[in-house]
Amino acid sequence: MVNNVQVLLVRFQKFLLIGAFGLLINMGTLYGLTGYVHIYYVLSSFFAIELSLFATFVLNERWTWADRKPGTIVRRFWKYQMVNGIGLVINVGVLFFLTAFFDVHYMASNFFGAGLAALWNFTLNNVFTWGDFGKMVDSST
């Protein structure tokens, strides 16, 4: 039991490090598209998050969950997209809510939304995309 908790904590730390890199991509893209290209911040956020998802999938696949390979890489990628798609809704929802209703700067709102989404993304990706549940789903199809 203790070993499982330790493995989970190390995995979460790896996920957070990769997430920090993804957050840099996300925030930089959001800032560039909104501040310089003048795209509406909510639309910019979708592009920024999706770009960061591609990078973080590759890194998580090769490092965070390198010891787990249920199904094909294509299947894991689409599961990652599904899980993080809900994370995207969480992130953009918080971004819009805080910015539109509380006049929080869109960059700060995005940061809070990304933090909430990260908790969702780690939990579900650990269980569904790279976990035992993912193995069950892959073997049934």
C-alpha positions in Angstrom: 0.0 0.0 0.0 2.8 2.5 1.0 4.7 1.6 -2.2 1.6 2.3 -4.3 1.2 5.7 -2.7 4.8 6.5 -3.3 4.5 5.5 -7.0 1.4 7.6 -7.3 3.2 10.6 -5.7 6.2 10.3 -8.0 3.9 9.9 -11.0 2.0 13.0 -9.9 5.2 15.0 -9.5 6.3 14.0 -13.1 2.8 15.0 -14.3 3.1 18.4 -12.6 6.6 19.1 -14.2 5.3 18.2 -17.6 2.2 20.2 -16.8 4.3 23.3 -16.0 5.9 23.0 -19.5 2.4 22.6 -20.9 1.2 25.6 -19.0 4.0 27.7 -20.5 2.9 26.7 -23.9 -0.7 27.4 -23.0 -0.1 30.8 -21.4 2.3 31.9 -24.1 -0.1 31.0 -26.9 -3.0 32.5 -25.1 -1.1 35.8 -24.5 0.2 35.9 -28.1 -3.1 35.1 -29.8 -5.1 37.5 -27.5 -2.6 40.3 -26.9 -1.0 40.5 -30.4 -3.3 38.8 -32.9 -6.4 40.1 -31.1 -8.3 36.9 -31.0 -11.1 36.7 -28.4 -9.5 35.3 -25.2 -12.0 32.3 -25.0 -11.2 31.3 -28.6 -7.5 31.8 -28.0 -7.7 29.5 -25.0 -9.0 26.6 -27.0 -6.1 26.8 -29.4 -3.6 27.3 -26.5 -4.9 24.3 -24.6 -5.0 22.0 -27.6 -1.4 22.9 -28.5 -0.2 22.2 -25.0 -2.1 18.8 -25.1 -0.1 17.6 -28.0 3.2 18.4 -26.2 2.2 17.0 -22.8 0.8 13.8 -24.3 4.2 13.0 -25.8 6.0 13.8 -22.6 3.6 11.9 -20.4 3.7 8.9 -22.7 7.5 8.8 -22.6 8.0 9.7 -18.9 5.1 9.8 -16.5 3.4 6.6 -17.7 6.3 5.1 -19.6 5.8 1.8 -17.7 2.1 1.5 -18.8 1.1 0.9 -22.4 -2.5 -0.4 -22.5 -3.7 -0.5 -26.1 -2.1 1.3 -28.9 -0.5 4.7 -28.8 -3.2 6.1 -31.0 -5.9 4.8 -28.7 -4.1 6.3 -25.6 -3.8 9.6 -27.5 -7.6 9.7 -28.2 -8.3 8.8 -24.6 -6.0 11.5 -23.5 -7.9 13.9 -25.8 -11.2 12.8 -24.3 -10.1 13.2 -20.7 -8.3 16.5 -21.3 -11.3 17.7 -23.4 -13.3 17.7 -20.2 -10.3 19.4 -18.6 -10.4 22.0 -21.4 -14.1 22.7 -20.6 -13.1 23.1 -16.9 -10.2 25.4 -17.8 -12.2 27.6 -20.3 -15.2 27.6 -18.0 -13.2 29.0 -15.1 -11.4 31.4 -17.4 -14.7 32.8 -18.8 -16.4 32.9 -15.4 -13.7 34.7 -13.5 -12.9 37.1 -16.4 -16.5 37.9 -17.4 -18.2 38.1 -14.0 -15.4 39.1 -11.6 -13.2 41.1 -13.9 -10.1 39.0 -13.2 -7.4 39.4 -15.9 -7.8 36.6 -18.5 -4.2 35.4 -17.8 -4.9 34.9 -14.1 -8.2 33.3 -14.8 -6.5 30.9 -17.2 -4.0 30.0 -14.6 -6.7 29.1 -12.0 -8.6 27.2 -14.6 -5.5 25.2 -15.7 -4.9 24.3 -12.0 -8.4 22.9 -11.6 -8.2 21.1 -14.9 -4.8 19.5 -14.0 -6.4 17.7 -11.0 -9.1 16.3 -13.2 -6.6 15.4 -16.0 -4.2 13.6 -13.7 -6.8 11.5 -11.9 -8.7 10.4 -15.1 -5.6 9.8 -17.2 -4.0 7.7 -14.4 -7.1 5.5 -14.3 -8.5 5.6 -17.8 -5.8 6.5 -20.3 -2.8 4.6 -18.8 -4.5 2.6 -16.0 -6.2 -0.7 -15.4 -9.6 0.7 -16.5 -8.0 1.6 -19.8 -6.7 -2.0 -20.1 -10.3 -3.3 -19.5 -11.8 -1.0 -22.1 -9.1 -1.8 -24.7 -9.5 -5.6 -24.2 -13.3 -5.4 -24.7 -13.1 -3.9 -28.2 
